[in-house]
């Protein structure tokens, strides 16, 4: 199994920052107000990659709007030590592929976890996911296409208690047009 309920790397993270790009300052995030049918379920999405969060905020949908890079410090070791269900995908693999497709089709696999972390089904791999989801290519063919892709990072917090007790808002920085 290449996905784990507890990742050793997570428990070793002392201080780190995670990012959320949006059109407003999000100092009090909510876990269950996001859109339905996303990769890891309906939750609050973050990333360890600053540029990725800036790109999320700078989607064409947000053109002409003010954008912010919201910065947080999570306490992942407390999340693990307190027994929350933390699913971590190390790579694009069959488990990740089927988990994402199930969630995008309205499945509820994500509801059994408190937090999910792994690669993003972004534009680079969207066609592969669509072809597999539609039955036009096999799982094996999809995995062969994904093997060359290095996963980006997304963290989806699905449990409000984690946000309230283990995610600290640090600051929000305005995203300038040249940063986009």
Residue frames as qw, qx, qy, qz and C-alpha x, y, z in Angstrom:
[[0.000, 0.890, 0.457, 0.000, 0.00, 0.00, 0.00],
 [0.470, 0.259, 0.009, 0.844, 1.48, 3.33, -1.05],
 [0.270, -0.637, -0.031, -0.721, -0.99, 5.48, 0.84],
 [0.426, -0.105, -0.757, 0.484, -0.94, 5.42, 4.60],
 [0.363, -0.813, -0.439, -0.125, -3.14, 6.50, 7.42],
 [0.411, -0.873, 0.112, 0.239, -0.10, 7.96, 9.17],
 [0.690, 0.629, -0.159, 0.321, 2.92, 9.25, 7.30],
 [0.732, -0.354, -0.161, 0.559, 6.29, 9.22, 9.08],
 [0.350, 0.312, 0.107, 0.877, 7.19, 12.46, 7.28],
 [0.293, -0.727, -0.295, -0.546, 4.17, 14.17, 8.81],
 [0.711, -0.661, -0.217, 0.108, 5.12, 13.37, 12.37],
 [0.681, -0.149, 0.000, 0.717, 8.63, 14.75, 11.77],
 [0.173, 0.654, 0.224, 0.702, 7.38, 18.14, 10.56],
 [0.340, -0.366, -0.478, 0.722, 8.21, 20.58, 13.34],
 [0.158, 0.683, 0.194, -0.686, 7.45, 24.02, 12.03],
 [0.301, 0.178, 0.676, 0.649, 6.15, 24.47, 8.58],
 [0.308, 0.387, 0.107, -0.862, 3.92, 26.80, 6.71],
 [0.319, 0.380, 0.827, 0.265, 0.99, 25.89, 4.51],
 [0.060, 0.217, -0.164, -0.960, -0.81, 28.19, 2.11],
 [0.307, 0.592, 0.744, -0.046, -4.30, 28.93, 0.82],
 [0.098, -0.052, 0.294, 0.949, -4.76, 31.30, -2.11],
 [0.076, 0.652, 0.754, -0.036, -8.09, 33.08, -2.27],
 [0.120, 0.610, 0.267, 0.736, -9.87, 36.35, -3.00],
 [0.429, -0.793, 0.001, -0.432, -10.23, 37.20, 0.68],
 [0.023, 0.476, -0.750, 0.458, -8.39, 36.88, 3.94],
 [0.815, -0.254, -0.452, -0.260, -9.32, 33.53, 5.50],
 [0.001, 0.508, -0.657, 0.557, -8.33, 33.84, 9.16],
 [0.544, -0.073, 0.679, -0.487, -11.07, 31.49, 10.37],
 [0.335, 0.177, -0.775, -0.506, -11.36, 28.68, 7.79],
 [0.756, -0.003, 0.374, -0.538, -14.32, 26.33, 7.67],
 [0.323, -0.219, 0.900, 0.197, -14.01, 22.67, 6.74],
 [0.349, 0.345, 0.868, 0.072, -17.37, 21.98, 5.11],
 [0.325, 0.754, 0.235, -0.520, -18.24, 24.97, 2.97],
 [0.109, -0.423, 0.647, 0.625, -16.13, 24.13, -0.09],
 [0.623, 0.294, -0.374, -0.621, -17.37, 22.88, -3.41],
 [0.880, -0.040, 0.430, -0.198, -18.66, 19.34, -3.85],
 [0.911, 0.375, 0.145, 0.090, -16.94, 16.68, -5.97],
 [0.128, 0.873, -0.469, 0.034, -13.33, 17.76, -5.42],
 [0.548, 0.417, -0.719, 0.095, -10.28, 15.45, -5.40],
 [0.299, 0.065, -0.827, 0.471, -10.20, 14.79, -1.65],
 [0.220, -0.603, -0.755, 0.134, -13.75, 15.73, -0.70],
 [0.094, -0.845, -0.227, -0.475, -15.51, 18.78, 0.64],
 [0.674, -0.543, -0.220, 0.450, -13.01, 20.46, 2.94],
 [0.039, -0.968, 0.156, 0.191, -10.54, 23.29, 3.40],
 [0.883, 0.328, 0.042, 0.334, -7.69, 22.95, 0.89],
 [0.269, -0.884, 0.316, 0.217, -4.10, 23.98, 1.56],
 [0.862, 0.419, -0.158, 0.239, -0.71, 23.35, 0.00],
 [0.680, -0.540, 0.095, 0.487, 2.89, 23.34, 1.13],
 [0.519, 0.179, 0.373, 0.748, 3.80, 25.10, -2.14],
 [0.002, -0.590, -0.203, 0.781, 3.48, 28.89, -2.05],
 [0.113, 0.253, -0.515, -0.811, 3.44, 29.29, -5.85],
 [0.125, -0.301, -0.911, -0.252, 0.67, 26.73, -6.14],
 [0.067, -0.645, -0.618, 0.445, -1.52, 28.69, -3.70],
 [0.038, 0.510, -0.133, -0.849, -0.85, 31.89, -5.67],
 [0.123, 0.035, -0.763, -0.633, -1.89, 30.08, -8.82],
 [0.079, -0.493, -0.863, 0.077, -5.13, 28.89, -7.14],
 [0.009, -0.676, -0.343, 0.652, -5.97, 32.48, -6.22],
 [0.054, 0.509, -0.349, -0.785, -5.11, 33.68, -9.73],
 [0.378, 0.316, 0.847, 0.201, -7.51, 31.41, -11.64],
 [0.026, 0.268, 0.453, 0.850, -9.37, 33.14, -14.49],
 [0.335, -0.668, -0.653, -0.127, -12.54, 33.01, -12.37],
 [0.446, -0.706, -0.277, 0.475, -10.87, 35.50, -9.99],
 [0.436, 0.286, 0.222, 0.824, -9.68, 37.94, -12.65],
 [0.078, -0.627, -0.157, -0.759, -10.13, 41.54, -11.54],
 [0.680, -0.683, -0.210, -0.164, -10.55, 40.60, -7.88],
 [0.151, -0.758, 0.567, -0.286, -8.17, 41.24, -5.00],
 [0.901, 0.026, -0.432, 0.020, -6.19, 38.09, -4.14],
 [0.390, -0.746, 0.457, -0.287, -4.49, 36.96, -0.94],
 [0.638, 0.206, -0.721, 0.173, -1.96, 34.37, 0.08],
 [0.679, -0.614, 0.119, -0.385, -3.20, 33.10, 3.45],
 [0.454, 0.419, -0.731, 0.291, -0.44, 31.55, 5.54],
 [0.804, -0.487, 0.015, -0.340, -0.91, 29.04, 8.36],
 [0.105, 0.462, -0.852, 0.222, 1.16, 26.87, 10.67],
 [0.855, -0.205, -0.311, -0.362, -0.30, 23.39, 11.21],
 [0.349, -0.505, 0.742, -0.270, 0.54, 21.06, 14.08],
 [0.758, 0.189, -0.519, -0.349, 0.53, 17.76, 12.18],
 [0.322, 0.170, -0.876, 0.317, 2.22, 15.79, 14.94],
 [0.336, 0.038, 0.582, -0.739, -0.65, 16.65, 17.30],
 [0.718, 0.212, -0.193, -0.635, -3.12, 15.62, 14.58],
 [0.652, 0.211, -0.726, -0.056, -1.43, 12.23, 14.32],
 [0.161, 0.143, -0.806, 0.551, -0.89, 11.82, 18.08],
 [0.434, 0.063, 0.426, -0.792, -4.54, 12.59, 18.85],
 [0.418, 0.155, 0.895, -0.025, -5.73, 9.81, 16.58],
 [0.520, 0.600, 0.024, -0.607, -7.25, 11.73, 13.70],
 [0.797, 0.240, 0.518, 0.199, -7.50, 9.73, 10.48],
 [0.066, 0.801, -0.332, -0.493, -4.84, 11.21, 8.21],
 [0.857, 0.311, 0.378, 0.159, -4.60, 9.68, 4.72],
 [0.071, -0.780, 0.400, 0.475, -1.40, 10.47, 2.82],
 [0.870, 0.451, 0.179, 0.086, -0.77, 9.56, -0.82],
 [0.532, -0.536, 0.363, 0.546, 2.96, 9.45, -1.58],
 [0.109, -0.223, 0.650, 0.718, 2.51, 9.30, -5.35],
 [0.670, 0.246, -0.161, -0.682, 0.04, 9.00, -8.17],
 [0.039, -0.132, 0.990, 0.036, -1.00, 5.35, -7.92],
 [0.296, -0.331, -0.802, -0.399, -4.12, 3.19, -8.33],
 [0.273, -0.555, -0.671, 0.409, -5.41, 4.05, -4.84],
 [0.059, -0.418, -0.054, 0.905, -5.00, 7.79, -5.45],
 [0.148, -0.006, -0.611, -0.777, -6.55, 7.54, -8.94],
 [0.324, -0.424, -0.815, -0.227, -9.63, 5.63, -7.76],
 [0.245, -0.533, -0.530, 0.612, -10.03, 7.78, -4.63],
 [0.010, 0.315, -0.123, -0.941, -10.00, 10.99, -6.71],
 [0.246, -0.126, -0.690, -0.670, -12.38, 9.63, -9.35],
 [0.293, -0.490, -0.814, 0.102, -14.80, 8.34, -6.72],
 [0.156, -0.545, -0.367, 0.737, -14.87, 11.74, -5.02],
 [0.070, 0.218, -0.336, -0.914, -15.23, 13.64, -8.28],
 [0.315, -0.236, -0.767, -0.507, -18.23, 11.45, -9.14],
 [0.531, -0.495, -0.026, -0.688, -19.91, 12.28, -5.84],
 [0.763, -0.143, -0.615, 0.141, -18.64, 9.32, -3.81],
 [0.474, -0.818, 0.072, -0.319, -18.17, 9.56, -0.08],
 [0.857, 0.044, -0.343, 0.383, -14.84, 7.76, 0.43],
 [0.252, 0.497, -0.289, 0.778, -13.41, 11.00, 1.82],
 [0.545, -0.628, -0.043, -0.553, -15.87, 11.02, 4.72],
 [0.911, -0.317, -0.232, 0.124, -13.92, 8.33, 6.58],
 [0.650, 0.084, -0.188, 0.731, -10.90, 10.66, 6.99],
 [0.249, -0.849, -0.252, 0.391, -10.17, 13.84, 8.92],
 [0.040, 0.830, -0.342, -0.438, -7.39, 15.01, 6.62],
 [0.871, 0.298, 0.328, 0.214, -6.13, 13.85, 3.22],
 [0.069, -0.817, 0.370, 0.436, -2.86, 14.83, 1.57],
 [0.713, 0.075, 0.602, 0.353, -1.43, 14.00, -1.82],
 [0.250, -0.035, 0.493, 0.833, -1.07, 15.02, -5.45],
 [0.376, 0.502, 0.200, -0.753, -3.43, 17.27, -7.33],
 [0.536, 0.411, 0.690, 0.260, -5.45, 16.21, -10.32],
 [0.030, 0.692, -0.045, -0.720, -4.43, 19.36, -12.16],
 [0.591, 0.677, -0.106, -0.426, -4.41, 20.29, -15.86],
 [0.106, 0.559, -0.798, -0.199, -1.32, 18.17, -16.59],
 [0.048, -0.043, 0.998, -0.027, -3.14, 14.96, -15.69],
 [0.521, 0.260, 0.337, -0.740, -6.79, 15.93, -16.10],
 [0.642, 0.348, -0.444, -0.520, -7.11, 14.26, -19.53],
 [0.310, 0.181, -0.929, 0.086, -5.76, 10.97, -18.19],
 [0.206, 0.131, 0.751, -0.613, -8.28, 11.03, -15.34],
 [0.583, 0.348, 0.063, -0.732, -11.14, 11.87, -17.69],
 [0.561, 0.321, -0.676, -0.354, -10.21, 9.10, -20.13],
 [0.193, 0.057, -0.944, 0.261, -9.98, 6.54, -17.32],
 [0.309, 0.202, 0.565, -0.738, -13.15, 7.77, -15.62],
 [0.628, 0.373, -0.111, -0.674, -15.04, 7.47, -18.92],
 [0.854, 0.004, 0.518, -0.040, -13.76, 3.93, -19.47],
 [0.637, 0.750, -0.146, -0.102, -11.78, 4.91, -22.59],
 [0.422, 0.542, -0.686, 0.239, -8.47, 3.73, -21.14],
 [0.802, -0.302, -0.509, 0.087, -7.68, 1.04, -18.58],
 [0.553, -0.829, 0.071, 0.051, -6.41, 1.64, -15.07],
 [0.799, -0.186, 0.263, 0.508, -3.05, 0.25, -16.19],
 [0.454, 0.559, 0.269, 0.640, -2.85, 2.72, -19.12],
 [0.205, -0.927, -0.099, -0.298, -3.78, 5.62, -16.82],
 [0.702, -0.659, 0.160, 0.216, -1.10, 4.63, -14.31],
 [0.741, 0.117, 0.274, 0.602, 1.49, 4.33, -17.11],
 [0.226, 0.759, 0.192, 0.580, 0.70, 7.91, -18.12],
 [0.417, -0.883, -0.014, -0.215, 0.83, 9.17, -14.52],
 [0.879, -0.277, -0.035, 0.388, 4.13, 7.48, -13.67],
 [0.553, 0.310, 0.054, 0.771, 6.05, 10.34, -15.29],
 [0.154, -0.786, -0.134, -0.583, 4.26, 13.05, -13.36],
 [0.337, 0.013, -0.619, 0.710, 5.69, 14.40, -10.12],
 [0.250, -0.732, -0.632, -0.061, 2.77, 15.15, -7.78],
 [0.044, -0.573, 0.151, -0.805, 2.15, 18.66, -6.59],
 [0.223, -0.147, -0.808, 0.525, 0.76, 18.93, -3.09],
 [0.416, -0.464, -0.166, -0.764, -2.66, 19.50, -1.63],
 [0.125, -0.093, -0.845, 0.512, -3.90, 19.01, 1.89],
 [0.430, -0.439, -0.404, -0.677, -7.62, 18.81, 2.53],
 [0.035, -0.025, 0.751, -0.659, -8.79, 19.27, 6.11],
 [0.401, -0.336, -0.691, -0.498, -12.21, 17.66, 6.47],
 [0.526, -0.549, -0.608, 0.226, -12.64, 17.98, 10.24],
 [0.058, -0.878, -0.053, -0.472, -13.36, 21.41, 11.72],
 [0.728, -0.677, 0.032, 0.100, -11.77, 20.39, 15.02],
 [0.774, 0.016, 0.139, 0.617, -8.38, 20.15, 13.28],
 [0.247, 0.659, 0.151, 0.694, -8.76, 23.68, 11.93],
 [0.410, -0.841, -0.095, -0.339, -9.90, 25.05, 15.28],
 [0.735, -0.654, 0.174, 0.041, -7.21, 23.38, 17.39],
 [0.773, -0.236, 0.394, 0.438, -4.26, 22.53, 15.14],
 [0.496, 0.497, 0.337, 0.627, -4.09, 25.15, 12.38],
 [0.259, -0.697, -0.207, 0.635, -2.85, 28.61, 13.29],
 [0.417, 0.843, 0.225, 0.254, -3.45, 31.57, 10.99],
 [0.609, -0.255, -0.004, 0.751, -0.19, 33.51, 10.64],
 [0.044, 0.548, -0.068, -0.832, -0.90, 36.25, 8.11],
 [0.617, 0.611, 0.485, 0.100, -2.36, 37.09, 4.73],
 [0.263, -0.427, 0.325, 0.802, -0.29, 38.78, 2.06],
 [0.554, 0.688, 0.110, -0.455, -1.79, 40.59, -0.88],
 [0.697, 0.097, 0.556, 0.443, -0.88, 38.94, -4.16],
 [0.102, 0.677, -0.192, -0.703, 0.39, 41.55, -6.59],
 [0.773, 0.565, 0.019, -0.289, -0.30, 41.21, -10.29],
 [0.372, 0.684, -0.626, -0.046, 3.40, 40.55, -11.10],
 [0.349, -0.326, 0.847, -0.235, 3.42, 37.56, -8.67],
 [0.788, 0.279, 0.418, -0.356, 0.69, 35.89, -10.68]]
